[in-house]
């Protein structure tokens, strides 16, 4: 077994299991559409994000046309925040809570 030193430490990844995906939530908006800047304590909640990882179960299911890097609209109610980054924008979300995928024609 090899020793791990700070320079050779394994990279930690998050892999969703079951009917779940890992989503990086888009940053909350601090400016409204008409250009009004909101104070730091008030933000417009964002329900969109990018798929970071897809579980094997979802990847093999033809009913879910979702793949890595897709931009999606999701319901964060059942999302589990992942304490992996300082800004906590990663969420493990059940696939049933992904309600739309943004596509370009």
The first five atom37 places (N, CA, C, CB, O) and aatype in JSON, in Angstrom:
{
  "aatype": [20, 20, 20, 20, 20, 20, 20, 20, 20, 20, 20, 20, 20, 20, 20, 20, 20, 20, 20, 20, 20, 20, 20, 20, 20, 20, 20, 20, 20, 20, 20, 20, 20, 20, 20, 20, 20, 20, 20, 20, 20, 20, 20, 20, 20, 20, 20, 20, 20, 20, 20, 20, 20, 20, 20, 20, 20, 20, 20, 20, 20, 20, 20, 20, 20, 20, 20, 20, 20, 20, 20, 20, 20, 20, 20, 20, 20, 20, 20, 20, 20, 20, 20, 20, 20, 20, 20, 20, 20, 20, 20, 20, 20, 20, 20, 20, 20, 20, 20, 20, 20, 20, 20, 20, 20],
  "atom_mask": [
    [1, 1, 1, 1, 1],
    [1, 1, 1, 1, 1],
    [1, 1, 1, 1, 1],
    [1, 1, 1, 1, 1],
    [1, 1, 1, 1, 1],
    [1, 1, 1, 1, 1],
    [1, 1, 1, 1, 1],
    [1, 1, 1, 1, 1],
    [1, 1, 1, 1, 1],
    [1, 1, 1, 1, 1],
    [1, 1, 1, 1, 1],
    [1, 1, 1, 1, 1],
    [1, 1, 1, 1, 1],
    [1, 1, 1, 1, 1],
    [1, 1, 1, 1, 1],
    [1, 1, 1, 1, 1],
    [1, 1, 1, 1, 1],
    [1, 1, 1, 1, 1],
    [1, 1, 1, 1, 1],
    [1, 1, 1, 1, 1],
    [1, 1, 1, 1, 1],
    [1, 1, 1, 1, 1],
    [1, 1, 1, 1, 1],
    [1, 1, 1, 1, 1],
    [1, 1, 1, 1, 1],
    [1, 1, 1, 1, 1],
    [1, 1, 1, 1, 1],
    [1, 1, 1, 1, 1],
    [1, 1, 1, 1, 1],
    [1, 1, 1, 1, 1],
    [1, 1, 1, 1, 1],
    [1, 1, 1, 1, 1],
    [1, 1, 1, 1, 1],
    [1, 1, 1, 1, 1],
    [1, 1, 1, 1, 1],
    [1, 1, 1, 1, 1],
    [1, 1, 1, 1, 1],
    [1, 1, 1, 1, 1],
    [1, 1, 1, 1, 1],
    [1, 1, 1, 1, 1],
    [1, 1, 1, 1, 1],
    [1, 1, 1, 1, 1],
    [1, 1, 1, 1, 1],
    [1, 1, 1, 1, 1],
    [1, 1, 1, 1, 1],
    [1, 1, 1, 1, 1],
    [1, 1, 1, 1, 1],
    [1, 1, 1, 1, 1],
    [1, 1, 1, 1, 1],
    [1, 1, 1, 1, 1],
    [1, 1, 1, 1, 1],
    [1, 1, 1, 1, 1],
    [1, 1, 1, 1, 1],
    [1, 1, 1, 1, 1],
    [1, 1, 1, 1, 1],
    [1, 1, 1, 1, 1],
    [1, 1, 1, 1, 1],
    [1, 1, 1, 1, 1],
    [1, 1, 1, 1, 1],
    [1, 1, 1, 1, 1],
    [1, 1, 1, 1, 1],
    [1, 1, 1, 1, 1],
    [1, 1, 1, 1, 1],
    [1, 1, 1, 1, 1],
    [1, 1, 1, 1, 1],
    [1, 1, 1, 1, 1],
    [1, 1, 1, 1, 1],
    [1, 1, 1, 1, 1],
    [1, 1, 1, 1, 1],
    [1, 1, 1, 1, 1],
    [1, 1, 1, 1, 1],
    [1, 1, 1, 1, 1],
    [1, 1, 1, 1, 1],
    [1, 1, 1, 1, 1],
    [1, 1, 1, 1, 1],
    [1, 1, 1, 1, 1],
    [1, 1, 1, 1, 1],
    [1, 1, 1, 1, 1],
    [1, 1, 1, 1, 1],
    [1, 1, 1, 1, 1],
    [1, 1, 1, 1, 1],
    [1, 1, 1, 1, 1],
    [1, 1, 1, 1, 1],
    [1, 1, 1, 1, 1],
    [1, 1, 1, 1, 1],
    [1, 1, 1, 1, 1],
    [1, 1, 1, 1, 1],
    [1, 1, 1, 1, 1],
    [1, 1, 1, 1, 1],
    [1, 1, 1, 1, 1],
    [1, 1, 1, 1, 1],
    [1, 1, 1, 1, 1],
    [1, 1, 1, 1, 1],
    [1, 1, 1, 1, 1],
    [1, 1, 1, 1, 1],
    [1, 1, 1, 1, 1],
    [1, 1, 1, 1, 1],
    [1, 1, 1, 1, 1],
    [1, 1, 1, 1, 1],
    [1, 1, 1, 1, 1],
    [1, 1, 1, 1, 1],
    [1, 1, 1, 1, 1],
    [1, 1, 1, 1, 1],
    [1, 1, 1, 1, 1],
    [1, 1, 1, 1, 1]
  ],
  "atom_positions": [
    [[0.84, -1.19, 0.0], [0.0, 0.0, 0.0], [0.89, 1.25, 0.0], [-0.96, 0.0, 1.22], [1.8, 1.37, 0.82]],
    [[0.62, 2.14, -0.88], [1.44, 3.34, -1.02], [1.03, 4.38, 0.02], [1.31, 3.93, -2.43], [-0.14, 4.53, 0.36]],
    [[2.03, 5.08, 0.51], [1.76, 6.18, 1.44], [1.22, 7.37, 0.65], [3.04, 6.58, 2.23], [1.6, 7.6, -0.5]],
    [[0.35, 8.11, 1.28], [-0.13, 9.32, 0.62], [0.5, 10.52, 1.3], [-1.69, 9.42, 0.65], [0.43, 10.67, 2.52]],
    [[1.1, 11.33, 0.52], [1.67, 12.58, 1.01], [0.79, 13.7, 0.5], [3.16, 12.76, 0.56], [-0.03, 13.48, -0.4]],
    [[0.93, 14.89, 1.04], [0.08, 15.99, 0.56], [0.11, 16.17, -0.95], [0.49, 17.28, 1.21], [-0.9, 16.59, -1.53]],
    [[1.21, 15.87, -1.6], [1.28, 16.08, -3.04], [0.69, 14.91, -3.83], [2.72, 16.29, -3.45], [0.39, 15.06, -5.01]],
    [[0.51, 13.73, -3.19], [-0.01, 12.57, -3.91], [-1.34, 12.08, -3.34], [0.99, 11.44, -3.87], [-1.73, 10.94, -3.59]],
    [[-2.04, 12.9, -2.59], [-3.32, 12.49, -2.03], [-4.32, 12.24, -3.14], [-3.85, 13.56, -1.06], [-4.33, 12.93, -4.17]],
    [[-5.17, 11.24, -2.93], [-6.2, 10.93, -3.91], [-7.23, 12.06, -3.94], [-6.89, 9.58, -3.59], [-7.52, 12.68, -2.92]],
    [[-7.77, 12.3, -5.11], [-8.8, 13.32, -5.27], [-10.12, 12.72, -4.83], [-8.87, 13.84, -6.74], [-10.5, 11.63, -5.26]],
    [[-10.83, 13.45, -3.97], [-12.12, 12.98, -3.48], [-13.22, 13.39, -4.46], [-12.41, 13.54, -2.06], [-13.28, 14.55, -4.88]],
    [[-14.07, 12.44, -4.82], [-15.18, 12.73, -5.73], [-16.48, 12.34, -5.04], [-15.03, 11.98, -7.08], [-16.48, 11.57, -4.08]],
    [[-17.56, 12.88, -5.54], [-18.89, 12.54, -5.04], [-19.63, 11.84, -6.17], [-19.68, 13.81, -4.55], [-19.78, 12.4, -7.25]],
    [[-20.08, 10.63, -5.92], [-20.8, 9.85, -6.93], [-22.2, 9.55, -6.4], [-20.03, 8.54, -7.28], [-22.33, 8.84, -5.41]],
    [[-23.24, 10.07, -7.04], [-24.6, 9.79, -6.57], [-24.96, 8.32, -6.78], [-25.61, 10.68, -7.31], [-24.47, 7.67, -7.7]],
    [[-25.81, 7.81, -5.9], [-26.24, 6.41, -5.95], [-27.76, 6.37, -6.09], [-25.77, 5.63, -4.68], [-28.45, 7.26, -5.58]],
    [[-28.27, 5.35, -6.76], [-29.72, 5.21, -6.93], [-30.24, 6.18, -7.97], [-30.45, 5.43, -5.6], [-29.53, 6.53, -8.91]],
    [[-31.46, 6.62, -7.81], [-32.09, 7.55, -8.75], [-31.76, 8.99, -8.37], [-33.62, 7.34, -8.77], [-32.66, 9.78, -8.04]],
    [[-30.48, 9.34, -8.41], [-30.05, 10.67, -8.0], [-29.0, 11.22, -8.97], [-29.5, 10.64, -6.57], [-28.33, 10.48, -9.69]],
    [[-28.88, 12.55, -8.95], [-27.84, 13.24, -9.72], [-27.17, 14.25, -8.8], [-28.44, 13.94, -10.99], [-27.73, 14.67, -7.79]],
    [[-25.96, 14.62, -9.16], [-25.23, 15.66, -8.43], [-25.31, 16.92, -9.26], [-23.75, 15.24, -8.15], [-24.93, 16.93, -10.44]],
    [[-25.8, 18.0, -8.65], [-26.0, 19.27, -9.35], [-25.21, 20.37, -8.68], [-27.51, 19.64, -9.39], [-25.2, 20.49, -7.46]],
    [[-24.53, 21.18, -9.5], [-23.91, 22.41, -9.0], [-24.9, 23.53, -9.28], [-22.5, 22.7, -9.69], [-25.12, 23.91, -10.42]],
    [[-25.48, 24.04, -8.22], [-26.49, 25.09, -8.33], [-25.86, 26.37, -8.87], [-27.17, 25.35, -6.97], [-24.76, 26.75, -8.46]],
    [[-26.57, 27.02, -9.79], [-26.12, 28.31, -10.29], [-26.1, 29.32, -9.15], [-27.03, 28.81, -11.45], [-26.85, 29.18, -8.18]],
    [[-25.27, 30.31, -9.26], [-25.18, 31.34, -8.22], [-26.49, 32.12, -8.14], [-24.0, 32.3, -8.49], [-27.12, 32.4, -9.16]],
    [[-26.89, 32.46, -6.92], [-28.08, 33.27, -6.74], [-27.83, 34.66, -7.32], [-28.47, 33.37, -5.24], [-26.71, 35.18, -7.28]],
    [[-28.87, 35.23, -7.86], [-28.74, 36.53, -8.52], [-28.8, 37.64, -7.47], [-29.85, 36.73, -9.58], [-29.59, 37.59, -6.53]],
    [[-27.94, 38.63, -7.67], [-27.92, 39.78, -6.77], [-28.42, 41.04, -7.48], [-26.51, 40.0, -6.23], [-28.45, 42.13, -6.89]],
    [[-28.81, 40.88, -8.75], [-29.33, 42.0, -9.53], [-30.6, 41.52, -10.22], [-28.27, 42.53, -10.58], [-30.62, 40.44, -10.81]],
    [[-31.67, 42.31, -10.14], [-32.92, 41.95, -10.79], [-32.8, 42.18, -12.3], [-34.1, 42.76, -10.21], [-31.82, 42.77, -12.76]],
    [[-33.79, 41.73, -13.04], [-33.76, 41.89, -14.51], [-33.74, 43.35, -14.94], [-34.97, 41.2, -15.12], [-33.21, 43.68, -16.0]],
    [[-34.32, 44.23, -14.12], [-34.35, 45.65, -14.49], [-33.12, 46.4, -13.97], [-35.61, 46.31, -13.95], [-33.03, 47.61, -14.14]],
    [[-32.17, 45.66, -13.34], [-30.91, 46.28, -12.94], [-30.83, 46.76, -11.51], [-30.64, 47.4, -13.8], [-29.88, 47.46, -11.16]],
    [[-31.8, 46.42, -10.67], [-31.75, 46.84, -9.27], [-30.81, 45.91, -8.51], [-33.18, 46.83, -8.62], [-30.97, 44.69, -8.55]],
    [[-29.82, 46.49, -7.84], [-28.87, 45.71, -7.05], [-29.48, 45.41, -5.68], [-27.51, 46.45, -6.9], [-29.94, 46.32, -4.99]],
    [[-29.48, 44.14, -5.31], [-30.05, 43.72, -4.03], [-28.97, 43.73, -2.95], [-30.69, 42.32, -4.14], [-27.8, 43.47, -3.23]],
    [[-29.37, 44.02, -1.69], [-28.4, 43.94, -0.59], [-27.91, 42.5, -0.45], [-29.04, 44.43, 0.75], [-28.55, 41.57, -0.93]],
    [[-26.76, 42.33, 0.21], [-26.15, 41.0, 0.36], [-27.08, 40.0, 1.04], [-24.87, 41.11, 1.15], [-27.03, 38.81, 0.73]],
    [[-27.92, 40.45, 1.94], [-28.8, 39.53, 2.68], [-30.0, 39.07, 1.85], [-29.29, 40.19, 3.94], [-30.64, 38.08, 2.2]],
    [[-30.3, 39.78, 0.77], [-31.45, 39.44, -0.07], [-30.94, 38.96, -1.43], [-32.42, 40.67, -0.24], [-30.19, 39.66, -2.11]],
    [[-31.34, 37.76, -1.8], [-30.96, 37.22, -3.09], [-32.18, 36.56, -3.73], [-29.79, 36.2, -2.95], [-33.08, 36.1, -3.03]],
    [[-32.19, 36.52, -5.05], [-33.24, 35.82, -5.76], [-32.83, 34.35, -5.81], [-33.47, 36.42, -7.22], [-31.8, 34.02, -6.4]],
    [[-33.63, 33.44, -5.21], [-33.22, 32.04, -5.2], [-33.19, 31.47, -6.62], [-34.17, 31.22, -4.33], [-34.07, 31.74, -7.44]],
    [[-32.17, 30.68, -6.89], [-31.99, 30.08, -8.19], [-32.32, 28.61, -8.12], [-30.56, 30.29, -8.7], [-31.89, 27.92, -7.2]],
    [[-33.07, 28.13, -9.07], [-33.45, 26.73, -9.12], [-32.84, 26.04, -10.33], [-34.97, 26.59, -9.14], [-33.33, 25.0, -10.77]],
    [[-31.79, 26.62, -10.87], [-31.12, 26.03, -12.02], [-29.7, 25.64, -11.63], [-31.12, 27.0, -13.22], [-29.12, 26.16, -10.68]],
    [[-29.16, 24.71, -12.41], [-27.8, 24.29, -12.15], [-27.3, 23.39, -13.26], [-27.71, 23.58, -10.8], [-28.01, 23.14, -14.23]],
    [[-26.08, 22.91, -13.11], [-25.46, 22.0, -14.07], [-25.29, 20.63, -13.44], [-24.09, 22.55, -14.56], [-24.93, 20.51, -12.26]],
    [[-25.54, 19.61, -14.23], [-25.33, 18.24, -13.77], [-23.83, 18.0, -13.7], [-26.03, 17.21, -14.73], [-23.12, 18.15, -14.69]],
    [[-23.35, 17.62, -12.53], [-21.94, 17.32, -12.33], [-21.7, 15.82, -12.51], [-21.46, 17.79, -10.94], [-20.72, 15.41, -13.13]],
    [[-22.61, 15.02, -11.96], [-22.48, 13.56, -12.06], [-23.86, 12.94, -12.07], [-21.63, 13.0, -10.89], [-24.8, 13.46, -11.46]],
    [[-23.98, 11.81, -12.76], [-25.22, 11.07, -12.87], [-24.97, 9.67, -12.33], [-25.74, 11.04, -14.36], [-23.96, 9.05, -12.66]],
    [[-25.88, 9.16, -11.5], [-25.71, 7.8, -10.99], [-25.81, 6.8, -12.14], [-26.76, 7.47, -9.9], [-26.4, 7.11, -13.18]],
    [[-25.24, 5.62, -11.96], [-25.29, 4.58, -12.99], [-26.73, 4.19, -13.28], [-24.48, 3.35, -12.55], [-27.07, 3.89, -14.43]],
    [[-27.57, 4.18, -12.27], [-28.97, 3.8, -12.46], [-29.69, 4.78, -13.37], [-29.7, 3.72, -11.1], [-30.45, 4.37, -14.25]],
    [[-29.47, 6.06, -13.18], [-30.1, 7.08, -14.04], [-29.48, 7.04, -15.43], [-29.94, 8.51, -13.41], [-30.18, 7.18, -16.43]],
    [[-28.18, 6.85, -15.5], [-27.48, 6.83, -16.79], [-27.98, 5.68, -17.68], [-25.97, 6.69, -16.57], [-28.0, 5.81, -18.9]],
    [[-28.37, 4.57, -17.08], [-28.84, 3.41, -17.83], [-30.34, 3.41, -18.1], [-28.47, 2.15, -17.1], [-30.84, 2.51, -18.78]],
    [[-31.06, 4.39, -17.58], [-32.51, 4.46, -17.74], [-32.86, 5.39, -18.89], [-33.17, 4.93, -16.42], [-32.55, 6.58, -18.84]],
    [[-33.5, 4.85, -19.92], [-33.84, 5.66, -21.11], [-34.92, 6.7, -20.83], [-34.31, 4.75, -22.23], [-35.11, 7.63, -21.62]],
    [[-35.64, 6.57, -19.71], [-36.68, 7.55, -19.36], [-36.09, 8.89, -18.93], [-37.56, 6.99, -18.24], [-36.81, 9.89, -18.88]],
    [[-34.8, 8.92, -18.61], [-34.16, 10.15, -18.14], [-33.06, 10.56, -19.12], [-33.58, 9.96, -16.72], [-31.94, 10.07, -19.03]],
    [[-33.37, 11.47, -20.05], [-32.38, 11.9, -21.04], [-31.45, 12.98, -20.47], [-33.08, 12.44, -22.31], [-31.33, 14.07, -21.03]],
    [[-30.81, 12.66, -19.37], [-29.95, 13.63, -18.69], [-28.52, 13.11, -18.73], [-30.41, 13.87, -17.22], [-28.27, 11.92, -18.52]],
    [[-27.59, 14.02, -19.02], [-26.19, 13.63, -19.01], [-25.36, 14.72, -18.33], [-25.69, 13.37, -20.44], [-25.85, 15.82, -18.07]],
    [[-24.13, 14.39, -18.06], [-23.24, 15.32, -17.39], [-23.16, 16.63, -18.17], [-21.85, 14.71, -17.23], [-23.14, 16.63, -19.4]],
    [[-23.11, 17.74, -17.45], [-22.99, 19.11, -17.95], [-24.3, 19.7, -18.48], [-21.96, 19.16, -19.03], [-24.31, 20.85, -18.9]],
    [[-25.4, 18.94, -18.48], [-26.69, 19.51, -18.86], [-27.09, 20.59, -17.86], [-27.78, 18.41, -18.95], [-26.82, 20.47, -16.67]],
    [[-27.72, 21.63, -18.36], [-28.28, 22.67, -17.48], [-29.72, 22.28, -17.22], [-28.18, 24.12, -18.13], [-30.47, 21.99, -18.15]],
    [[-30.11, 22.26, -15.93], [-31.43, 21.77, -15.55], [-32.14, 22.74, -14.61], [-31.31, 20.4, -14.9], [-31.53, 23.58, -13.96]],
    [[-33.44, 22.57, -14.57], [-34.31, 23.24, -13.62], [-34.69, 22.18, -12.6], [-35.59, 23.91, -14.31], [-35.15, 21.1, -12.98]],
    [[-34.52, 22.46, -11.31], [-34.8, 21.44, -10.31], [-35.47, 22.02, -9.08], [-33.52, 20.74, -9.92], [-35.37, 23.21, -8.8]],
    [[-36.15, 21.14, -8.35], [-36.8, 21.49, -7.09], [-35.81, 21.14, -5.98], [-38.18, 20.74, -6.9], [-35.51, 19.96, -5.79]],
    [[-35.29, 22.13, -5.25], [-34.25, 21.86, -4.26], [-34.79, 21.33, -2.92], [-33.47, 23.11, -4.02], [-34.01, 21.07, -2.0]],
    [[-36.1, 21.18, -2.81], [-36.71, 20.79, -1.53], [-36.11, 19.51, -0.96], [-38.22, 20.62, -1.7], [-35.82, 19.44, 0.23]],
    [[-35.91, 18.48, -1.8], [-35.38, 17.2, -1.33], [-33.89, 17.04, -1.6], [-36.13, 16.07, -1.98], [-33.33, 15.97, -1.39]],
    [[-33.26, 18.11, -2.07], [-31.83, 18.06, -2.36], [-31.02, 18.01, -1.07], [-31.4, 19.25, -3.2], [-31.37, 18.66, -0.08]],
    [[-29.94, 17.26, -1.09], [-29.06, 17.13, 0.07], [-27.79, 17.91, -0.23], [-28.75, 15.63, 0.41], [-27.06, 17.56, -1.17]],
    [[-27.49, 18.97, 0.55], [-26.28, 19.72, 0.29], [-25.04, 18.88, 0.58], [-26.25, 21.01, 1.12], [-25.01, 18.11, 1.54]],
    [[-24.03, 19.04, -0.24], [-22.78, 18.31, -0.08], [-21.75, 19.29, 0.48], [-22.29, 17.68, -1.43], [-21.42, 20.29, -0.15]],
    [[-21.25, 19.0, 1.67], [-20.26, 19.88, 2.3], [-18.89, 19.53, 1.73], [-20.27, 19.73, 3.87], [-18.04, 18.95, 2.41]],
    [[-18.69, 19.89, 0.47], [-17.5, 19.52, -0.28], [-16.7, 20.76, -0.66], [-17.88, 18.73, -1.53], [-15.49, 20.7, -0.85]],
    [[-17.39, 21.88, -0.77], [-16.78, 23.14, -1.15], [-17.17, 24.19, -0.12], [-17.21, 23.57, -2.59], [-18.12, 24.0, 0.64]],
    [[-16.46, 25.27, -0.09], [-16.76, 26.33, 0.85], [-18.1, 27.0, 0.61], [-15.68, 27.35, 0.81], [-18.74, 27.44, 1.56]],
    [[-18.53, 27.09, -0.65], [-19.76, 27.82, -0.94], [-21.0, 26.93, -0.98], [-19.62, 28.53, -2.26], [-22.1, 27.42, -1.2]],
    [[-20.84, 25.61, -0.77], [-21.96, 24.66, -0.7], [-22.96, 24.83, -1.84], [-22.68, 24.83, 0.62], [-24.15, 25.04, -1.6]],
    [[-22.49, 24.74, -3.05], [-23.39, 24.83, -4.2], [-23.64, 23.47, -4.82], [-22.82, 25.77, -5.24], [-24.32, 23.37, -5.83]],
    [[-23.09, 22.4, -4.22], [-23.32, 21.05, -4.72], [-24.46, 20.4, -3.96], [-22.04, 20.2, -4.62], [-24.52, 20.45, -2.73]],
    [[-25.37, 19.76, -4.71], [-26.52, 19.09, -4.11], [-26.73, 17.74, -4.77], [-27.79, 19.96, -4.24], [-26.65, 17.62, -6.0]],
    [[-27.0, 16.72, -3.96], [-27.45, 15.43, -4.48], [-28.97, 15.53, -4.51], [-26.94, 14.2, -3.6], [-29.61, 15.73, -3.48]],
    [[-29.53, 15.38, -5.71], [-30.96, 15.6, -5.93], [-31.6, 14.35, -6.52], [-31.19, 16.83, -6.86], [-31.07, 13.77, -7.47]],
    [[-32.74, 13.92, -5.96], [-33.46, 12.8, -6.59], [-33.85, 13.17, -8.02], [-34.72, 12.41, -5.76], [-34.23, 14.32, -8.28]],
    [[-33.76, 12.22, -8.91], [-34.05, 12.49, -10.32], [-35.47, 12.99, -10.52], [-33.82, 11.23, -11.15], [-35.73, 13.75, -11.46]],
    [[-36.4, 12.59, -9.67], [-37.79, 13.04, -9.8], [-37.92, 14.54, -9.54], [-38.69, 12.27, -8.83], [-38.92, 15.15, -9.92]],
    [[-36.92, 15.15, -8.88], [-36.96, 16.58, -8.62], [-36.31, 17.41, -9.72], [-36.28, 16.87, -7.31], [-36.31, 18.64, -9.65]],
    [[-35.76, 16.77, -10.73], [-35.27, 17.48, -11.92], [-36.47, 17.59, -12.85], [-34.03, 16.73, -12.62], [-36.95, 16.59, -13.38]],
    [[-36.94, 18.81, -13.05], [-38.2, 19.0, -13.75], [-38.05, 19.42, -15.22], [-39.01, 20.03, -13.04], [-39.0, 19.32, -16.0]],
    [[-36.85, 19.87, -15.6], [-36.65, 20.28, -17.0], [-35.17, 20.31, -17.32], [-37.28, 21.68, -17.27], [-34.33, 20.51, -16.44]],
    [[-34.87, 20.09, -18.6], [-33.5, 20.18, -19.1], [-33.5, 21.25, -20.18], [-32.99, 18.8, -19.66], [-34.36, 21.25, -21.06]],
    [[-32.53, 22.16, -20.11], [-32.4, 23.21, -21.12], [-31.63, 22.64, -22.31], [-31.68, 24.47, -20.53], [-30.53, 22.11, -22.15]],
    [[-32.22, 22.74, -23.5], [-31.58, 22.24, -24.73], [-31.51, 23.36, -25.76], [-32.36, 21.01, -25.3], [-32.38, 24.23, -25.81]],
    [[-30.48, 23.32, -26.58], [-30.39, 24.25, -27.73], [-30.76, 23.47, -28.97], [-28.96, 24.87, -27.86], [-30.35, 22.33, -29.15]],
    [[-31.53, 24.1, -29.82], [-31.96, 23.43, -31.06], [-30.92, 23.59, -32.14], [-33.29, 23.98, -31.55], [-31.11, 23.1, -33.25]]
  ]
}
